[in-house]
Amino acid sequence: MARNKVTVIGAGNVGATTAQRIAEAGLADVVLVDIVEGLPQGKGLDLAEAAPVVVHDARVFGSNDYADTAGSDIVVVTSGLARQPGMSRDDLLTKNAGIVRSVVEQAANVSPDAILIVVTNPLDAMCHVAMEASGFPRERVIGMAGVLDSARFRTFIAMELGVSVEDTHAFVLGGHGDTMVPLSRYSTVAGVPITELLPAERVKALEERTANGGAEVVALLKTGSAFYAPAAGAFEMVEAILLDRKRVLPCAVMLRGEFGVDGLFVGVPVVLGAAGVERVFEIELTAEEQTAFRKSADAVRELVAVLAR
Ligand SMILES: NC(=O)c1ccc[n+]([C@@H]2O[C@H](COP(=O)([O-])OP(=O)(O)OC[C@H]3O[C@@H](n4cnc5c(N)ncnc54)[C@H](O)[C@@H]3O)[C@@H](O)[C@H]2O)c1
C-alpha cells in the first residue's frame, strides 16, 4: 500500500515547519510548493537529508509545478503574506484571497478528492475563497485556527496553575481573530473547569491573552508571525484525518444552521476523520456565549462581504 501524500503550499515558516512535522512523523510523503523558484526545492532537499538522522522513510521534495502534487490526500494551504507588526489579519484580506484562489484552483484540479486544510489568514474568509475555488463539499474544506487558539489557551492555563499541559483542555469557538470566543466553563484541568480553579479576573486575563496570542508573538518577533504552534496545529489535523482518529477539534467549517449560523465558516468543535469533517459537535451555549459567538460570526460575514465586492 502506498504511503499517503500531503501537499503543503507555501514553503515559508508555517509551511516548511508543517512539512517537517508530517515527514518526521513518517505520516505521509510530502510535496512542498511555493511560487518562489528554488525555495521549496531547497527546503524539501534539506528535509530529505535530515531523514537518515531523524529516521523516517517519508519522501519529501519541493516543486513549483502543481503536476507534482497530483493525487494528494490532503492539501495544506499556507501560501500568502504573513502579518507584520501593527497589521491586522484583516489587512491581508484582498492580497491573500488572490493567492489562495489561484493555488487552490491549481491544486484541486490535480487532486480532486483531496481534503483542504486552510491556514492562510484571514483564516475564515480564506476558507470561503478555498471552498469556492475548489468546488469541494464542506466536509473537505477545513480551516486551522481553533486548534492553535486552544493550544495557546492551554499553555496559559498550565503556566498559571503550574500543571502539565497534558492535563489541560481548552475550548475556543468563533472566528480566528479578535472576536474569538474562549469557553472557560468547558476549559478544564483534569476535568475541573478553570472557572472553579481561578478567580474570575484571572480567567478573563487568560482569555484575553489567548485572543491576542498571535499579536503577542508578532510584537516580539518584529518580522513575521508565529509558526511553530500553527504548524503543530496543522499537523494535528492532518494526523486526525490520515489516521481516521475521529478527534474532536475546534476547526473552521462552513456552518449550515448549526449554532444558529448559516453559510459562514466559523470555528466550532468537529469530529475529524478520514472523510474530513465527519460531524459538527454542537453544544449548548449560554446567552452571553451565544452573543459573543454571533459577534464573531458577524466579523466573518463582513470580510466575506468585502470579498464579494
Ligand atoms: N490560521 C492560523 O492560525 C495561522 C497561524 C499562523 C500563520 N497564519 C498565516 O499563514 C500564512 C503563512 O504564514 P508564514 O509565517 O508561513 O508566512 P511566510 O511568509 O513565511 O510564507 C508564506 C509563503 O507563501 C509563499 N507564496 C506567496 N504567494 C504564493 C503563491 N501564489 N503560490 C505559492 N506560494 C506562495 C511565499 O513565497 C512564502 O514562502 C500567513 O497568511 C499567516 O498569516 C495563519
The ligand as a Gaussian input file, in Angstrom:
#p B3LYP/6-31G(d) Opt

LIG

0 1
 N       -4.603000      30.146000      10.807000
 C       -3.679000      30.427000      11.704000
 O       -3.881000      30.213000      12.884000
 C       -2.358000      30.995000      11.252000
 C       -1.254000      30.974000      12.100000
 C       -0.031000      31.472000      11.635000
 C        0.070000      31.983000      10.342000
 N       -1.050000      32.016000       9.563000
 C       -0.990000      32.543000       8.193000
 O       -0.314000      31.598000       7.375000
 C        0.257000      32.274000       6.245000
 C        1.719000      31.876000       6.112000
 O        2.484000      32.348000       7.207000
 P        4.080000      32.157000       7.208000
 O        4.562000      32.663000       8.501000
 O        4.433000      30.791000       6.774000
 O        4.483000      33.184000       6.048000
 P        5.794000      33.137000       5.137000
 O        5.915000      34.482000       4.525000
 O        6.948000      32.594000       5.901000
 O        5.430000      32.055000       3.991000
 C        4.462000      32.279000       3.027000
 C        4.955000      31.623000       1.743000
 O        3.897000      31.695000       0.774000
 C        4.544000      31.822000      -0.481000
 N        3.622000      32.287000      -1.514000
 C        3.152000      33.540000      -1.727000
 N        2.350000      33.556000      -2.810000
 C        2.322000      32.298000      -3.292000
 C        1.677000      31.691000      -4.388000
 N        0.884000      32.396000      -5.212000
 N        1.867000      30.382000      -4.583000
 C        2.659000      29.647000      -3.758000
 N        3.300000      30.172000      -2.702000
 C        3.130000      31.482000      -2.475000
 C        5.685000      32.801000      -0.209000
 O        6.666000      32.755000      -1.235000
 C        6.186000      32.302000       1.135000
 O        7.235000      31.377000       1.001000
 C        0.001000      33.758000       6.510000
 O       -1.154000      34.188000       5.841000
 C       -0.231000      33.831000       8.010000
 O       -0.972000      34.963000       8.391000
 C       -2.231000      31.521000       9.992000

